Structure formats: C-alpha cells, structure tokens
Amino acid sequence: AQTFQAEVPQLSECCCPCKCKTLSMSPPWALRLAALASARTLCHAFAATACVRSDAEAASLSTDCSKQLPQSTDRLPEDDEQHVHLLQQELRITNRGGRDLLAEAVVAEGSTTTTTPPTGPTTAPPTGVTMNAIGDLKAFISAVITNVISVAVFLGIFSWLRLQYPIIYNDNSLKGISPPVPEKMSGWFQETIDMSVDTVANKITLDHAMMLEFTHLCMKILAIIGVPMLLIIGPINCFFGGNAAGEDHLSYLSFGNVEKHSKLYWLHSIVIWCVVLVVRHNVFSAMRCFLPRRAKWLHNMPQIRANTVLVESVPEEYQTEATLKKFWEMLMPNATIKDVYLAKDTSGLLAFMHERTAAKQAVHKMEAKLAMYGGERPMVRATFMGERVDAIGYYLMRAEELDKQVVEERRRIQEASKIPNGGVNSSSAFVTFGRRSDAELCLRLDNICHDLDAWELYTPPGPSDILWNDLSQDDTMQEVRTLLGYLAVVGLYFAYMPCVISMTNLAKIINMGALQPLWQGLAPTIGLQFMVAFLPTFLLIIFRNFFTLRADAWAQHKLQVWYYWFQIVFVILATAVGQNVREFTKTLFEKPFSIFSVMADTMPYATHFYMNFLVLQWTTHAMGSMRYVPLGKFISFSRLFEEQEAKEMAEPEDQDYYGMGGRSARWT
C-alpha cells in the first residue's frame, strides 16, 4: 500500500483507531478519482481515506472519515502541488493487492500516464541513489557548472605547481626519459597530446601505455554511440515518446520519456544491438593492435626473468637446492640448469633488517633536524622505565648491534637450508635455465608426478616485485588463510552498503541554504564516491593478510578484479541492490535470471544519479593531476633533506587507490 501521507502531507493519521500511517484506497474512491483525472477538472487536490482491516472489523471500527479531510483545498503549497497534481496524473493509488488502480483506470480510458519508480524491498533512498524527480535539471546544471569550474581551477593550480616543483611533476623529463616540456603554464598540454602510446610503452612500461590506450578506446566508443544518441534518438524520445516524463525536463531526451507499450520500443531494441556491435568491433580492433605490442614486450623481457620458472608445491624430499637441481636435470636432460633457488623463511632476518633500517633513518632525521634548527641534542629512554640517554648515540649503537645480528641470522639460514628438514626451506623455488626455449618448454609440462597438486609452474614476477613472505608460506596454511580471506571479503560485501547508507543519511541532514540545489546534486554521489575511494584499501588489507600473492603486481591484479565487481554491484546496480544486500543476493542465487527484470524495474528511474556521478569524476581526475599528497610530503621533507632525497621519501603515491589495479577497475 502507498504511504498516503507522502502524497497529501495534511493527512497525518488515518481515521482508524490504530492511527496507522499506511492507508489503502478502496476501488470506488479510486474510480471516482480516475474519473476526475480523465475529465481534467481544475481541482487542485483530492484526498480520501478508507480504513479497511477486515469485513468484520469494518463495521465496528469505522469512523467519520470526512473529519480527516483538509478544510480548505483552494490552494496547496508549491511542493504539495507537485505531488498531488491531477493534471500531471502523478498520484498513485493502490489497493491491498498492490494494483495501481488509478493507472489501470486511466490506461483503460486511453489516457497517458506518468511512469513512476516502483517501490520494493530492494530499492531504498538511503543507499545514496536518488530517483529521478522534477527539478533534477536545475541540480544537474548546477553540478555541471560547479565541476567544470573545479576542473579549470585544479588544472590551473597544477599548471602553476608544475613550474614551481618540476621534480614532482616533470621528473621523467628532467631525467631524459620523456621529451622536455616547455617552461610555461600550458606547455604540458601539447606535449601530452603529441605523445604516442608506443612512446609511452618504450619509455615507461607497456602497462601504463595500455591504460592510456584504454581511455582512447572508451572515448572512441562513447563518441560513436553518444553523438547519434544525442542528436537522433534523443529528439525522437522527446517529440514522439509520449511525454511520459511529465515535468521531469531532464528525462525528455531519455528512454524515461517513452510511454509504456510505445512503438519506439522496437526502435530501441535495434539501437541496443547497434551498441553491442559497435562495442564488439572496437574491442576486437583494440585487441588486434595490442597483440604486436605484447609480443614485443615478451621479446624484450630481461633475460633473468625470461629464463626462469617459478615452481610451487615442491615435495618435501626435494626441498633442498641440490636435490631440486638433480630432479630437473633428470626430468630435462637436454636442458641446462643454470641456477636453483628455494624461497626460505626469513621472517626473523627481515625483522632485524626493518629495525636496523628504522634506527638508521631515525639517526638521519635527527641529525638533519639538529643541523637545521640547532638546539639541544634529542634524548630518548633506552628502556620503558630507564634513564634518558642521547638519542643519536643510542640509535647508532643499536644499528651496529643489528648489523651483527643480521650477519649471524643470514649465516644460520644458509647452513639450515642445506639439510632437508632444516626448518627454513619452503615449497616454492626459482629454476633458471640457460636458454629461454628450455624455460618455455618447462612451463608447458603437465602431470609431472601422480600428485596433481605438486609441481605447480608459473611465469615469475619481476625480481624487485616479489613478496618473499608469501612464497615461504606453508601449503596447508595457504588454504586456511585463503578461506579466511574469502570470508573477510564476503563480510566486507555485506558491511559495505550500511556504510554508504550512514554517510548518505549524514549528508541529508546538512542544509546548505541557498546552495541547497548544488548540494542536492553533489551530496549523494559524494558519499558513494568516498566509499568507492576507501574500498581498495579495505580489499588490499584483506589480500595482503590472507591471500598468497607472490608479487605486489599480482595483488594489484586481484584488487582490479574484486574492486571492479564491487563497483558493478554497489555503483552500477545500486538501485537494484538497495539497502537490503542480503535479500538481493539471496534472490540472485535462487533466481539468477531475475536480475534482468530487477534492473529493468529500478535502474531507469535513477539515470539522473548516474549522470551526476559521472560529472563528479571530472573533478576527481583533475584533483589527481595536482598530486597534492606527494607534494605535501615533499615540501615537508625538503625542509630537512636534500631535494632528491625528499622526493624519494615522498614517492610513490598511495598504491591502494592510485595503483594500476585501482585505476584499472575505476576506469573500467
């Protein structure tokens, strides 16, 4: 049943003794109201209530409903007229069976009705997704103007900062990696436009080049699809759609302006297939252009990586470097085994090295601060309750002690690795061949022994990117940690939407006064954007603590996959999910194909939200160009250290959000 108070705010209670808020319109009253609507009388409002519980209760609990009607209906406030305006036919009245009696009656008479968003358990305003409504055009224009101005301001700030701090913004040009950039405010623009994808692939990496190529592909697809949509399909929807959008001017060019059962549905079905064919053609063309670049990258791979194979799940009897080398020489007698290295448990050694590094950095910072500002030498307590001693001397002595412990721990590991049960060798190893062809042949070996879970072969990651702690994990513990990791991801999935709802409700409380139209267009999307920004951090915390990743690049790849699907569910399908994530997931598992009907019933009524969300992305990209976080770190460190050292301490950017995985997922 509809909440009648939302339509006529003057009626605060129903006429039944329970004073409930949920009212139902009886069929006789609904037919009378439908007759008034079809006749298009000049009535400003019509309200009625019918209190029905059961046939037996109706007689005993009925009261005089006429006392609940407003005493004057000559004039309604402007906001109320938008909700109860019979000429626009926006008032929905349902009986207890859930049927829209007014719509049925008007359609039966051949009149045009306004499509209204359906209500259900999976669609709720607290999710931050606002439904299409009258007045959205004003809010959208305000959001566009604000974001365009913001982009111009941020790019202007970036252009100025680039001249003030070239080591932060033009370091590759200073090192000769990329072409020099003219020393003027807009000098970066033309050089950026002129740089080709192949140049980026040769000078930086193929991954960065493909990120740029992906943006080129998206712009090309959107231009091919968007221009005809705006210039051809949009006017057709506006003039021949039947004006289903009513006073919602922002929907005039969209499918929301097409009335139900219109012949334009056939046109849109053809348009959908045209979109599919355009996307398919461009994606396949981009793939054909990528393959030669991929082959070139493989050909130019460093020899040490190209000739090496990562071997995991090595059986216990081969968990020494000598026995493992003999096994591969027996398995591939014609191949040259150049080197074999087993990953070792170096957790104790790493702890000593991290503490030593921290001690040396502390000495370096204190000496720099003392040289800059002078004053007394810093003091520190050697123990929790001990006396205060000279901090620089203490950390220097501690670093010397740790140097000895590092040497001793490294010697112990080397000795223990020579025996089968020394307690340091893991089940992961790197086997380096003399020729690349032998390494490629090794990667194609299958069923090396009867245990199918043993001898897993992979292409190794880059040497500087390896996560040695992950490689030294026990196989049994890997399975347990992986299970816990998936449970943590599922927990994040169900906790994500309550966080979005909380931020949205907080945004709704704020009243910006004269800026309320602007806030109305930005507030819901800002809340969702905030959660989208912090989601990569939450996911990487789970991945790095539970999953075996082997390399940080593999962590970014896993982040890209999971971050992408989280955004599909909580951004693209936000209107279908609503605030009841559990119910949506249950329905999806029980009836997988019902997702299409759920999307059709919910997403068309929130297109304005997605428009505002996309406009907001302009500002986020412009803000990213300023690199304000590394810049702030650089300015802070440069007060104590040399420029190059301060720059190294300020880099890199936050790899949770700005890493290859996070950017790829968001841009997709």
BANUBA-240040 format. One record per residue (C-alpha): residue number from 0; x, y, z; chain. Coordinates in steps of 0.5 Angstrom, whole numbers, plus 500, padded with zeros to 3 digits. Layout:
BEGIN
ATOM_NUM_X_Y_Z_A
...
REM end
This chain:
BEGIN
ATOM_0_500_500_500_A
ATOM_1_502_507_499_A
ATOM_2_504_512_504_A
ATOM_3_499_517_503_A
ATOM_4_502_522_508_A
ATOM_5_507_523_503_A
ATOM_6_502_525_498_A
ATOM_7_498_529_502_A
ATOM_8_502_532_508_A
ATOM_9_496_535_511_A
ATOM_10_493_528_513_A
ATOM_11_498_526_519_A
ATOM_12_494_520_521_A
ATOM_13_489_515_518_A
ATOM_14_482_515_521_A
ATOM_15_482_508_524_A
ATOM_16_483_508_532_A
ATOM_17_491_505_531_A
ATOM_18_493_512_528_A
ATOM_19_497_508_523_A
ATOM_20_501_512_517_A
ATOM_21_499_506_512_A
ATOM_22_493_508_508_A
ATOM_23_489_504_502_A
ATOM_24_485_507_497_A
ATOM_25_478_503_496_A
ATOM_26_476_501_489_A
ATOM_27_470_506_489_A
ATOM_28_474_512_491_A
ATOM_29_480_510_486_A
ATOM_30_475_510_480_A
ATOM_31_472_517_483_A
ATOM_32_479_520_483_A
ATOM_33_481_517_476_A
ATOM_34_474_520_473_A
ATOM_35_476_527_476_A
ATOM_36_483_526_473_A
ATOM_37_481_524_466_A
ATOM_38_476_530_466_A
ATOM_39_482_534_467_A
ATOM_40_478_538_472_A
ATOM_41_481_544_475_A
ATOM_42_481_541_482_A
ATOM_43_488_543_486_A
ATOM_44_487_537_491_A
ATOM_45_483_531_492_A
ATOM_46_484_526_499_A
ATOM_47_480_521_502_A
ATOM_48_482_515_506_A
ATOM_49_478_508_507_A
ATOM_50_480_505_513_A
ATOM_51_479_497_512_A
ATOM_52_482_492_516_A
ATOM_53_477_486_515_A
ATOM_54_470_485_514_A
ATOM_55_468_484_521_A
ATOM_56_472_490_524_A
ATOM_57_470_495_518_A
ATOM_58_463_496_522_A
ATOM_59_466_496_529_A
ATOM_60_472_501_528_A
ATOM_61_469_505_522_A
ATOM_62_469_513_524_A
ATOM_63_467_519_520_A
ATOM_64_473_520_515_A
ATOM_65_470_527_513_A
ATOM_66_473_530_519_A
ATOM_67_480_528_517_A
ATOM_68_480_532_510_A
ATOM_69_483_538_510_A
ATOM_70_478_544_511_A
ATOM_71_481_548_505_A
ATOM_72_483_546_499_A
ATOM_73_483_552_495_A
ATOM_74_491_553_495_A
ATOM_75_496_548_496_A
ATOM_76_504_550_498_A
ATOM_77_508_549_492_A
ATOM_78_512_543_494_A
ATOM_79_505_539_495_A
ATOM_80_502_541_488_A
ATOM_81_508_538_485_A
ATOM_82_506_531_489_A
ATOM_83_498_532_488_A
ATOM_84_497_535_481_A
ATOM_85_492_531_478_A
ATOM_86_493_535_471_A
ATOM_87_500_531_471_A
ATOM_88_497_525_474_A
ATOM_89_503_523_479_A
ATOM_90_498_521_485_A
ATOM_91_499_513_485_A
ATOM_92_493_510_489_A
ATOM_93_494_502_490_A
ATOM_94_489_497_494_A
ATOM_95_491_492_498_A
ATOM_96_493_487_493_A
ATOM_97_498_492_490_A
ATOM_98_495_494_484_A
ATOM_99_495_501_481_A
ATOM_100_488_503_481_A
ATOM_101_489_510_478_A
ATOM_102_494_508_473_A
ATOM_103_489_502_471_A
ATOM_104_483_506_470_A
ATOM_105_487_512_466_A
ATOM_106_490_507_462_A
ATOM_107_483_504_460_A
ATOM_108_481_510_458_A
ATOM_109_486_511_453_A
ATOM_110_490_517_457_A
ATOM_111_497_518_458_A
ATOM_112_500_516_465_A
ATOM_113_507_518_468_A
ATOM_114_511_512_470_A
ATOM_115_513_513_477_A
ATOM_116_519_509_480_A
ATOM_117_517_502_483_A
ATOM_118_518_501_491_A
ATOM_119_520_495_494_A
ATOM_120_525_492_499_A
ATOM_121_531_492_494_A
ATOM_122_530_500_493_A
ATOM_123_531_505_498_A
ATOM_124_533_512_498_A
ATOM_125_538_511_504_A
ATOM_126_543_508_499_A
ATOM_127_545_515_497_A
ATOM_128_542_514_490_A
ATOM_129_537_519_489_A
ATOM_130_531_517_484_A
ATOM_131_529_522_478_A
ATOM_132_525_527_480_A
ATOM_133_522_534_478_A
ATOM_134_528_539_479_A
ATOM_135_533_535_477_A
ATOM_136_535_539_471_A
ATOM_137_537_545_476_A
ATOM_138_541_541_480_A
ATOM_139_545_538_474_A
ATOM_140_546_544_471_A
ATOM_141_549_547_478_A
ATOM_142_553_540_479_A
ATOM_143_556_541_471_A
ATOM_144_558_548_472_A
ATOM_145_561_547_479_A
ATOM_146_565_541_477_A
ATOM_147_567_545_470_A
ATOM_148_570_551_474_A
ATOM_149_573_546_479_A
ATOM_150_577_542_474_A
ATOM_151_579_549_471_A
ATOM_152_581_551_478_A
ATOM_153_585_545_479_A
ATOM_154_588_545_472_A
ATOM_155_591_552_473_A
ATOM_156_594_550_480_A
ATOM_157_597_544_477_A
ATOM_158_600_548_471_A
ATOM_159_603_553_476_A
ATOM_160_605_548_481_A
ATOM_161_609_544_475_A
ATOM_162_613_550_474_A
ATOM_163_615_551_482_A
ATOM_164_616_544_483_A
ATOM_165_619_541_477_A
ATOM_166_622_535_481_A
ATOM_167_615_533_483_A
ATOM_168_611_534_476_A
ATOM_169_617_533_471_A
ATOM_170_622_529_474_A
ATOM_171_622_524_468_A
ATOM_172_623_530_463_A
ATOM_173_629_532_468_A
ATOM_174_632_525_467_A
ATOM_175_631_525_460_A
ATOM_176_626_519_460_A
ATOM_177_621_523_457_A
ATOM_178_621_529_452_A
ATOM_179_623_536_455_A
ATOM_180_617_540_457_A
ATOM_181_616_548_455_A
ATOM_182_617_552_462_A
ATOM_183_610_556_461_A
ATOM_184_604_555_464_A
ATOM_185_600_551_459_A
ATOM_186_607_548_456_A
ATOM_187_605_541_458_A
ATOM_188_598_540_454_A
ATOM_189_601_540_447_A
ATOM_190_607_535_449_A
ATOM_191_602_531_453_A
ATOM_192_597_531_446_A
ATOM_193_603_529_442_A
ATOM_194_606_523_446_A
ATOM_195_604_517_442_A
ATOM_196_602_510_446_A
ATOM_197_608_507_443_A
ATOM_198_613_512_446_A
ATOM_199_610_511_453_A
ATOM_200_611_504_452_A
ATOM_201_618_504_450_A
ATOM_202_620_510_455_A
ATOM_203_616_508_461_A
ATOM_204_612_501_461_A
ATOM_205_607_497_457_A
ATOM_206_602_497_463_A
ATOM_207_602_505_463_A
ATOM_208_601_505_455_A
ATOM_209_595_501_456_A
ATOM_210_592_505_461_A
ATOM_211_592_511_456_A
ATOM_212_590_506_450_A
ATOM_213_584_504_454_A
ATOM_214_582_511_455_A
ATOM_215_583_512_448_A
ATOM_216_578_506_446_A
ATOM_217_573_509_451_A
ATOM_218_573_516_448_A
ATOM_219_572_513_441_A
ATOM_220_566_508_443_A
ATOM_221_563_514_447_A
ATOM_222_563_518_441_A
ATOM_223_561_513_436_A
ATOM_224_555_512_441_A
ATOM_225_554_518_444_A
ATOM_226_553_523_438_A
ATOM_227_548_519_435_A
ATOM_228_544_518_441_A
ATOM_229_544_526_443_A
ATOM_230_543_528_436_A
ATOM_231_538_523_433_A
ATOM_232_535_518_439_A
ATOM_233_534_524_444_A
ATOM_234_530_528_440_A
ATOM_235_526_522_438_A
ATOM_236_524_521_445_A
ATOM_237_523_528_446_A
ATOM_238_518_529_441_A
ATOM_239_515_522_440_A
ATOM_240_516_519_446_A
ATOM_241_509_521_449_A
ATOM_242_512_526_455_A
ATOM_243_512_520_460_A
ATOM_244_517_524_464_A
ATOM_245_512_530_465_A
ATOM_246_515_536_469_A
ATOM_247_522_532_469_A
ATOM_248_525_536_464_A
ATOM_249_532_532_465_A
ATOM_250_529_526_462_A
ATOM_251_526_529_456_A
ATOM_252_532_526_452_A
ATOM_253_532_519_455_A
ATOM_254_528_513_455_A
ATOM_255_524_515_461_A
ATOM_256_520_520_457_A
ATOM_257_518_514_453_A
ATOM_258_511_512_455_A
ATOM_259_509_504_456_A
ATOM_260_508_500_450_A
ATOM_261_510_505_445_A
ATOM_262_512_503_438_A
ATOM_263_519_506_440_A
ATOM_264_521_500_444_A
ATOM_265_522_497_437_A
ATOM_266_527_502_435_A
ATOM_267_531_502_442_A
ATOM_268_531_494_441_A
ATOM_269_535_496_435_A
ATOM_270_539_501_438_A
ATOM_271_541_496_443_A
ATOM_272_544_491_438_A
ATOM_273_548_497_435_A
ATOM_274_551_499_441_A
ATOM_275_553_492_442_A
ATOM_276_556_491_435_A
ATOM_277_560_498_436_A
ATOM_278_563_496_442_A
ATOM_279_565_489_440_A
ATOM_280_568_492_434_A
ATOM_281_572_497_437_A
ATOM_282_574_492_443_A
ATOM_283_577_487_438_A
ATOM_284_580_492_434_A
ATOM_285_584_494_440_A
ATOM_286_586_487_442_A
ATOM_287_589_486_435_A
ATOM_288_593_493_436_A
ATOM_289_595_490_443_A
ATOM_290_598_483_441_A
ATOM_291_604_486_437_A
ATOM_292_606_491_443_A
ATOM_293_605_484_448_A
ATOM_294_610_480_443_A
ATOM_295_615_486_443_A
ATOM_296_614_486_451_A
ATOM_297_616_479_451_A
ATOM_298_621_479_447_A
ATOM_299_625_485_451_A
ATOM_300_624_482_457_A
ATOM_301_630_482_462_A
ATOM_302_634_475_461_A
ATOM_303_634_473_468_A
ATOM_304_626_473_468_A
ATOM_305_625_470_461_A
ATOM_306_630_464_463_A
ATOM_307_627_463_470_A
ATOM_308_621_459_472_A
ATOM_309_617_460_479_A
ATOM_310_616_453_482_A
ATOM_311_611_452_488_A
ATOM_312_609_446_492_A
ATOM_313_615_442_491_A
ATOM_314_615_436_495_A
ATOM_315_619_435_502_A
ATOM_316_624_430_499_A
ATOM_317_626_436_494_A
ATOM_318_626_442_499_A
ATOM_319_634_443_498_A
ATOM_320_637_447_493_A
ATOM_321_642_441_491_A
ATOM_322_636_435_491_A
ATOM_323_632_440_487_A
ATOM_324_637_441_482_A
ATOM_325_638_434_481_A
ATOM_326_631_433_480_A
ATOM_327_630_438_474_A
ATOM_328_637_435_471_A
ATOM_329_634_428_471_A
ATOM_330_627_431_468_A
ATOM_331_630_435_463_A
ATOM_332_637_432_461_A
ATOM_333_638_436_455_A
ATOM_334_637_443_458_A
ATOM_335_642_447_462_A
ATOM_336_640_448_469_A
ATOM_337_644_455_471_A
ATOM_338_641_456_478_A
ATOM_339_636_454_483_A
ATOM_340_634_458_489_A
ATOM_341_629_456_494_A
ATOM_342_625_461_498_A
ATOM_343_627_461_505_A
ATOM_344_623_463_512_A
ATOM_345_627_470_513_A
ATOM_346_622_473_518_A
ATOM_347_627_473_523_A
ATOM_348_632_476_519_A
ATOM_349_627_481_516_A
ATOM_350_625_484_523_A
ATOM_351_632_485_524_A
ATOM_352_633_489_518_A
ATOM_353_627_493_519_A
ATOM_354_629_495_526_A
ATOM_355_636_497_523_A
ATOM_356_633_501_517_A
ATOM_357_629_505_522_A
ATOM_358_635_506_527_A
ATOM_359_639_509_521_A
ATOM_360_633_513_519_A
ATOM_361_632_516_526_A
ATOM_362_639_518_526_A
ATOM_363_639_521_520_A
ATOM_364_633_525_521_A
ATOM_365_635_527_528_A
ATOM_366_642_530_525_A
ATOM_367_638_533_520_A
ATOM_368_634_537_524_A
ATOM_369_639_539_529_A
ATOM_370_644_541_523_A
ATOM_371_638_546_521_A
ATOM_372_635_548_527_A
ATOM_373_640_547_532_A
ATOM_374_639_547_540_A
ATOM_375_640_541_545_A
ATOM_376_641_534_542_A
ATOM_377_635_530_543_A
ATOM_378_634_525_548_A
ATOM_379_631_518_549_A
ATOM_380_629_513_554_A
ATOM_381_633_506_553_A
ATOM_382_628_502_556_A
ATOM_383_621_504_559_A
ATOM_384_623_506_566_A
ATOM_385_630_507_564_A
ATOM_386_634_514_564_A
ATOM_387_634_518_559_A
ATOM_388_640_518_554_A
ATOM_389_643_521_548_A
ATOM_390_638_519_542_A
ATOM_391_643_520_536_A
ATOM_392_648_515_540_A
ATOM_393_643_510_542_A
ATOM_394_641_509_535_A
ATOM_395_648_509_532_A
ATOM_396_650_504_538_A
ATOM_397_643_500_536_A
ATOM_398_644_500_529_A
ATOM_399_651_497_530_A
ATOM_400_648_491_534_A
ATOM_401_643_490_529_A
ATOM_402_649_489_524_A
ATOM_403_652_484_527_A
ATOM_404_645_480_529_A
ATOM_405_643_481_521_A
ATOM_406_650_477_519_A
ATOM_407_649_472_524_A
ATOM_408_642_471_522_A
ATOM_409_644_470_515_A
ATOM_410_649_465_516_A
ATOM_411_644_461_520_A
ATOM_412_639_461_515_A
ATOM_413_645_459_510_A
ATOM_414_647_453_514_A
ATOM_415_640_451_515_A
ATOM_416_638_451_508_A
ATOM_417_643_445_506_A
ATOM_418_639_440_510_A
ATOM_419_632_437_508_A
ATOM_420_629_439_515_A
ATOM_421_633_445_517_A
ATOM_422_626_449_518_A
ATOM_423_628_455_513_A
ATOM_424_627_452_506_A
ATOM_425_620_453_503_A
ATOM_426_616_449_498_A
ATOM_427_617_455_493_A
ATOM_428_623_455_488_A
ATOM_429_626_459_482_A
ATOM_430_629_455_477_A
ATOM_431_634_459_472_A
ATOM_432_635_455_465_A
ATOM_433_641_457_461_A
ATOM_434_636_458_455_A
ATOM_435_629_461_454_A
ATOM_436_627_456_450_A
ATOM_437_628_451_456_A
ATOM_438_624_455_461_A
ATOM_439_618_456_456_A
ATOM_440_618_448_455_A
ATOM_441_619_447_462_A
ATOM_442_612_452_463_A
ATOM_443_609_447_459_A
ATOM_444_610_441_463_A
ATOM_445_604_437_466_A
ATOM_446_603_431_470_A
ATOM_447_610_431_473_A
ATOM_448_608_426_478_A
ATOM_449_602_423_481_A
ATOM_450_600_428_486_A
ATOM_451_597_433_481_A
ATOM_452_597_439_487_A
ATOM_453_605_438_487_A
ATOM_454_610_442_482_A
ATOM_455_606_448_480_A
ATOM_456_609_452_475_A
ATOM_457_609_460_473_A
ATOM_458_612_465_470_A
ATOM_459_616_469_475_A
ATOM_460_614_476_477_A
ATOM_461_620_482_477_A
ATOM_462_625_481_482_A
ATOM_463_624_487_485_A
ATOM_464_617_486_486_A
ATOM_465_617_479_489_A
ATOM_466_614_478_496_A
ATOM_467_618_473_500_A
ATOM_468_614_472_506_A
ATOM_469_608_470_501_A
ATOM_470_613_465_498_A
ATOM_471_615_462_504_A
ATOM_472_608_460_507_A
ATOM_473_606_453_509_A
ATOM_474_602_450_503_A
ATOM_475_597_448_509_A
ATOM_476_597_455_512_A
ATOM_477_596_458_505_A
ATOM_478_589_454_504_A
ATOM_479_587_456_511_A
ATOM_480_589_463_510_A
ATOM_481_585_464_503_A
ATOM_482_579_461_506_A
ATOM_483_579_466_512_A
ATOM_484_581_472_506_A
ATOM_485_574_470_502_A
ATOM_486_570_470_509_A
ATOM_487_573_477_510_A
ATOM_488_571_479_503_A
ATOM_489_564_477_504_A
ATOM_490_564_480_511_A
ATOM_491_566_487_507_A
ATOM_492_561_486_502_A
ATOM_493_555_486_507_A
ATOM_494_558_491_511_A
ATOM_495_559_496_505_A
ATOM_496_552_498_504_A
ATOM_497_551_500_511_A
ATOM_498_557_505_511_A
ATOM_499_554_508_505_A
ATOM_500_547_509_508_A
ATOM_501_550_512_514_A
ATOM_502_554_517_510_A
ATOM_503_548_519_506_A
ATOM_504_544_520_512_A
ATOM_505_549_525_515_A
ATOM_506_549_528_508_A
ATOM_507_542_529_508_A
ATOM_508_542_532_515_A
ATOM_509_546_538_512_A
ATOM_510_542_544_510_A
ATOM_511_546_549_505_A
ATOM_512_541_554_505_A
ATOM_513_542_558_498_A
ATOM_514_547_553_496_A
ATOM_515_542_547_497_A
ATOM_516_541_546_490_A
ATOM_517_548_545_489_A
ATOM_518_549_540_495_A
ATOM_519_543_536_493_A
ATOM_520_546_534_486_A
ATOM_521_553_533_490_A
ATOM_522_552_530_497_A
ATOM_523_549_523_495_A
ATOM_524_555_522_490_A
ATOM_525_560_525_495_A
ATOM_526_558_519_500_A
ATOM_527_558_514_495_A
ATOM_528_565_517_492_A
ATOM_529_568_517_499_A
ATOM_530_567_509_500_A
ATOM_531_569_508_493_A
ATOM_532_575_511_495_A
ATOM_533_577_507_501_A
ATOM_534_575_501_498_A
ATOM_535_581_499_495_A
ATOM_536_585_500_502_A
ATOM_537_580_495_505_A
ATOM_538_581_490_500_A
ATOM_539_588_490_500_A
ATOM_540_589_490_507_A
ATOM_541_585_483_507_A
ATOM_542_589_481_501_A
ATOM_543_596_482_504_A
ATOM_544_594_479_510_A
ATOM_545_590_473_508_A
ATOM_546_592_471_501_A
ATOM_547_598_469_498_A
ATOM_548_600_474_493_A
ATOM_549_608_472_491_A
ATOM_550_608_479_488_A
ATOM_551_605_486_489_A
ATOM_552_603_487_482_A
ATOM_553_599_480_483_A
ATOM_554_596_484_489_A
ATOM_555_594_490_484_A
ATOM_556_591_485_479_A
ATOM_557_587_481_485_A
ATOM_558_585_488_487_A
ATOM_559_583_490_480_A
ATOM_560_578_484_479_A
ATOM_561_575_485_486_A
ATOM_562_574_492_486_A
ATOM_563_571_492_479_A
ATOM_564_566_487_482_A
ATOM_565_564_491_488_A
ATOM_566_563_497_484_A
ATOM_567_559_493_479_A
ATOM_568_554_491_485_A
ATOM_569_555_498_489_A
ATOM_570_555_503_484_A
ATOM_571_552_501_477_A
ATOM_572_547_496_481_A
ATOM_573_546_501_487_A
ATOM_574_539_502_485_A
ATOM_575_537_494_485_A
ATOM_576_541_493_491_A
ATOM_577_538_498_495_A
ATOM_578_540_497_503_A
ATOM_579_538_490_503_A
ATOM_580_544_487_501_A
ATOM_581_542_480_504_A
ATOM_582_536_480_500_A
ATOM_583_538_482_494_A
ATOM_584_544_477_494_A
ATOM_585_539_471_496_A
ATOM_586_534_473_490_A
ATOM_587_540_473_485_A
ATOM_588_543_466_488_A
ATOM_589_536_463_488_A
ATOM_590_533_466_481_A
ATOM_591_540_468_477_A
ATOM_592_536_471_471_A
ATOM_593_531_475_475_A
ATOM_594_537_480_475_A
ATOM_595_535_483_469_A
ATOM_596_528_484_471_A
ATOM_597_530_488_477_A
ATOM_598_535_492_473_A
ATOM_599_529_494_469_A
ATOM_600_525_496_474_A
ATOM_601_530_500_478_A
ATOM_602_535_503_474_A
ATOM_603_531_507_469_A
ATOM_604_529_511_475_A
ATOM_605_536_513_477_A
ATOM_606_539_516_471_A
ATOM_607_540_523_474_A
ATOM_608_544_520_479_A
ATOM_609_549_517_475_A
ATOM_610_549_523_471_A
ATOM_611_551_527_477_A
ATOM_612_556_521_479_A
ATOM_613_560_522_472_A
ATOM_614_560_529_472_A
ATOM_615_564_529_479_A
ATOM_616_569_524_476_A
ATOM_617_572_530_472_A
ATOM_618_573_534_479_A
ATOM_619_577_527_482_A
ATOM_620_581_527_476_A
ATOM_621_583_534_476_A
ATOM_622_585_533_483_A
ATOM_623_589_527_482_A
ATOM_624_593_532_477_A
ATOM_625_596_536_483_A
ATOM_626_599_530_486_A
ATOM_627_597_534_493_A
ATOM_628_599_528_497_A
ATOM_629_606_527_495_A
ATOM_630_607_535_494_A
ATOM_631_606_536_501_A
ATOM_632_610_530_503_A
ATOM_633_616_533_499_A
ATOM_634_615_540_502_A
ATOM_635_615_537_509_A
ATOM_636_621_533_508_A
ATOM_637_625_538_504_A
ATOM_638_626_543_510_A
ATOM_639_631_537_513_A
ATOM_640_634_534_507_A
ATOM_641_636_535_500_A
ATOM_642_631_536_494_A
ATOM_643_633_529_491_A
ATOM_644_632_525_498_A
ATOM_645_626_529_500_A
ATOM_646_623_527_493_A
ATOM_647_625_519_494_A
ATOM_648_622_520_501_A
ATOM_649_615_523_498_A
ATOM_650_614_518_493_A
ATOM_651_610_514_491_A
ATOM_652_603_516_491_A
ATOM_653_598_511_495_A
ATOM_654_598_505_491_A
ATOM_655_592_503_494_A
ATOM_656_588_508_490_A
ATOM_657_593_510_485_A
ATOM_658_596_504_484_A
ATOM_659_595_500_477_A
ATOM_660_589_496_480_A
ATOM_661_585_501_483_A
ATOM_662_586_506_477_A
ATOM_663_584_500_472_A
ATOM_664_578_498_476_A
ATOM_665_575_505_477_A
ATOM_666_576_507_469_A
ATOM_667_573_500_467_A
REM end
